[in-house]
């Protein structure tokens, strides 16, 4: 189901607004009413009308059948709807339907005007978004990795409880590969790489233990 309805703020002052079932049912009826004349099983269903029944309304709204009968009676009594019932179905007419659903041609005209008036703003927003994205990419590209020397690596490993042998192995592994890890990714933060991959309990203060993987 496509399209939309309009609902004025004065709906807040509606006499049935404080009753949830009344609000739910009425909005459902407005949403499901025909916006143009159609034929159903040889029956002409006009704009603002719908064919339904208590069972169908109960299934769609989950409102009890007794409450539905009460709500429909109230809506008819206060002039929101008219209904014609048979032993098989009920035709419900939304009174003043045009106040909730404008003719499609008017809707289309309003939509076209809105699209036209917003086109320039949208283009500016897209341009701004692209510029921001480009600026972020430029800043990212400007981030330069400065490789550490062996003494810096040893000091950092020692501070975290790991010996010089592990530090030297770490340094040689990445330095020889121009600081590219085993997955082919550029190392941007060597300290973070050490923490994530090399700082393990089995490597701690073991002078002969070789690390498993980069």
C-alpha positions as CSV (number, residue, x, y, z in Angstrom):
1,X,0.0,0.0,0.0
2,X,1.5,3.3,-1.1
3,X,0.6,7.0,-0.5
4,X,0.0,9.1,2.5
5,X,-2.7,11.0,4.4
6,X,-2.6,14.3,6.1
7,X,-3.5,14.8,9.7
8,X,-4.1,18.3,11.2
9,X,-2.9,19.2,14.7
10,X,-6.5,19.8,15.7
11,X,-6.8,16.1,15.8
12,X,-5.4,16.4,19.3
13,X,-8.6,18.2,20.3
14,X,-10.8,15.4,18.9
15,X,-13.3,14.3,21.5
16,X,-12.3,10.6,21.2
17,X,-8.5,11.3,21.2
18,X,-8.0,10.0,24.8
19,X,-9.4,6.6,23.8
20,X,-6.6,4.6,22.2
21,X,-8.9,2.1,20.4
22,X,-10.9,5.0,18.8
23,X,-7.7,6.7,17.5
24,X,-6.2,3.5,16.2
25,X,-9.4,2.4,14.5
26,X,-10.2,5.8,12.9
27,X,-6.6,6.2,11.5
28,X,-6.7,2.7,10.2
29,X,-10.0,3.4,8.4
30,X,-8.6,6.6,6.8
31,X,-5.5,4.8,5.7
32,X,-7.3,1.9,4.1
33,X,-10.1,3.9,2.4
34,X,-10.0,4.2,-1.4
35,X,-8.3,7.3,-2.6
36,X,-10.0,6.7,-6.0
37,X,-13.2,4.9,-7.1
38,X,-12.8,1.2,-7.6
39,X,-14.9,-1.9,-8.2
40,X,-14.9,-4.9,-6.0
41,X,-16.9,-8.0,-7.0
42,X,-19.2,-5.8,-9.0
43,X,-19.7,-3.3,-6.2
44,X,-18.6,0.3,-6.8
45,X,-16.5,1.4,-3.9
46,X,-16.2,5.2,-4.1
47,X,-13.3,7.5,-3.0
48,X,-13.3,7.6,0.8
49,X,-15.0,4.3,1.2
50,X,-13.8,0.8,2.1
51,X,-15.4,-2.6,2.3
52,X,-14.6,-4.5,5.5
53,X,-16.2,-6.5,8.4
54,X,-15.8,-7.0,12.1
55,X,-13.6,-10.1,11.7
56,X,-11.3,-8.3,9.2
57,X,-11.0,-5.2,11.4
58,X,-10.3,-7.4,14.4
59,X,-7.5,-9.2,12.5
60,X,-5.9,-6.0,11.2
61,X,-6.2,-3.9,14.4
62,X,-6.2,-6.5,17.1
63,X,-9.0,-4.7,18.8
64,X,-11.7,-6.9,20.3
65,X,-14.9,-7.4,18.2
66,X,-17.1,-5.9,21.0
67,X,-14.9,-2.9,21.3
68,X,-14.9,-2.5,17.5
69,X,-18.7,-2.4,17.4
70,X,-18.7,0.2,20.2
71,X,-16.0,2.3,18.4
72,X,-17.8,2.2,15.0
73,X,-21.1,3.2,16.7
74,X,-19.4,6.2,18.3
75,X,-17.7,7.2,15.0
76,X,-21.0,7.1,13.2
77,X,-22.8,8.9,16.0
78,X,-20.4,11.8,16.0
79,X,-20.2,12.1,12.2
80,X,-16.8,10.7,11.4
81,X,-18.1,7.8,9.3
82,X,-21.3,6.4,7.7
83,X,-21.7,2.6,7.3
84,X,-23.9,0.3,5.4
85,X,-24.0,-3.3,6.5
86,X,-25.1,-6.5,4.9
87,X,-24.9,-10.1,6.2
88,X,-21.5,-10.4,4.3
89,X,-19.7,-7.1,4.6
90,X,-19.9,-3.5,5.6
91,X,-19.2,-0.4,3.5
92,X,-17.7,2.4,5.6
93,X,-17.6,5.9,4.2
94,X,-15.2,8.4,5.7
95,X,-17.0,11.7,6.1
96,X,-15.0,14.7,4.9
97,X,-12.5,12.3,3.4
98,X,-10.9,15.1,1.3
99,X,-9.7,16.8,4.5
100,X,-7.5,13.8,5.1
101,X,-6.5,12.8,1.6
102,X,-6.0,15.4,-1.2
103,X,-6.6,14.5,-4.8
104,X,-3.6,12.8,-6.3
105,X,-3.1,15.5,-8.9
106,X,-2.7,18.1,-6.2
107,X,-0.4,15.9,-4.2
108,X,1.8,15.4,-7.3
109,X,1.9,19.1,-8.0
110,X,2.9,19.8,-4.4
111,X,5.5,17.1,-4.5
112,X,7.0,18.5,-7.7
113,X,7.2,22.0,-6.3
114,X,8.8,20.7,-3.2
115,X,11.3,18.7,-5.2
116,X,12.1,21.7,-7.3
117,X,12.6,24.0,-4.4
118,X,14.7,21.5,-2.5
119,X,16.9,20.4,-5.4
120,X,19.5,23.2,-5.0
121,X,19.7,22.6,-1.3
122,X,20.1,18.9,-1.8
123,X,22.9,19.5,-4.3
124,X,24.7,21.8,-1.9
125,X,24.3,19.2,0.9
126,X,25.7,16.5,-1.4
127,X,28.6,18.7,-2.4
128,X,29.4,19.5,1.2
129,X,29.3,15.8,2.1
130,X,31.7,15.0,-0.7
131,X,34.0,17.8,0.4
132,X,34.1,16.6,4.0
133,X,34.7,13.0,2.9
134,X,37.5,14.2,0.6
135,X,39.0,16.3,3.4
136,X,39.0,13.3,5.7
137,X,40.7,11.1,3.1
138,X,43.4,13.7,2.6
139,X,44.0,13.9,6.3
140,X,44.2,10.1,6.4
141,X,46.7,10.0,3.6
142,X,48.8,12.6,5.4
143,X,49.2,10.2,8.4
144,X,52.9,9.1,8.1
145,X,54.3,6.1,9.9
146,X,57.7,6.7,11.5
147,X,59.5,3.4,12.0
148,X,61.1,2.9,15.4
149,X,64.8,2.0,15.9
150,X,65.8,-1.1,17.8
151,X,66.5,0.7,21.0
152,X,63.0,2.2,21.1
153,X,61.5,-1.3,20.6
154,X,63.7,-2.8,23.3
155,X,62.8,-0.1,25.8
156,X,59.0,-0.5,25.1
157,X,59.2,-4.3,25.4
158,X,61.2,-4.1,28.6
159,X,58.7,-1.7,30.1
160,X,56.0,-4.2,29.5
161,X,57.9,-7.2,30.9
162,X,59.3,-8.6,27.7
163,X,63.0,-9.3,27.0
164,X,65.4,-8.0,24.4
165,X,65.3,-11.2,22.3
166,X,61.6,-10.9,21.7
167,X,62.1,-7.2,20.9
168,X,64.8,-7.9,18.4
169,X,62.7,-10.6,16.8
170,X,59.8,-8.2,16.5
171,X,62.0,-5.5,15.1
172,X,63.7,-7.7,12.5
173,X,60.4,-9.3,11.4
174,X,58.8,-6.0,10.4
175,X,61.8,-3.9,9.5
176,X,62.9,-6.4,6.9
177,X,59.4,-6.4,5.4
178,X,59.3,-2.6,5.4
179,X,56.8,-2.7,8.2
180,X,54.2,-4.8,6.4
181,X,52.6,-7.5,8.4
182,X,51.9,-11.1,7.5
183,X,48.5,-10.2,6.0
184,X,50.0,-7.6,3.7
185,X,48.8,-4.6,5.7
186,X,50.9,-1.6,6.5
187,X,51.8,-1.3,10.2
188,X,50.6,2.2,11.2
189,X,51.2,1.8,15.0
190,X,54.0,-0.5,15.9
191,X,53.2,-0.4,19.7
192,X,49.6,-1.4,19.0
193,X,50.8,-4.3,16.8
194,X,53.1,-5.4,19.6
195,X,50.3,-5.4,22.1
196,X,47.8,-7.2,19.8
197,X,50.1,-9.9,18.5
198,X,53.4,-10.2,20.4
199,X,52.6,-9.4,24.0
200,X,51.5,-12.9,25.1
201,X,52.1,-14.8,28.4
202,X,54.1,-17.5,26.6
203,X,56.5,-14.9,25.2
204,X,57.0,-13.1,28.5
205,X,60.6,-13.1,29.8
206,X,61.5,-16.3,27.7
207,X,64.9,-15.8,26.2
208,X,64.6,-18.7,23.8
209,X,61.0,-18.7,22.9
210,X,60.2,-17.6,19.4
211,X,56.9,-15.8,18.8
212,X,54.3,-17.7,16.8
213,X,52.9,-15.3,14.2
214,X,53.0,-11.7,13.1
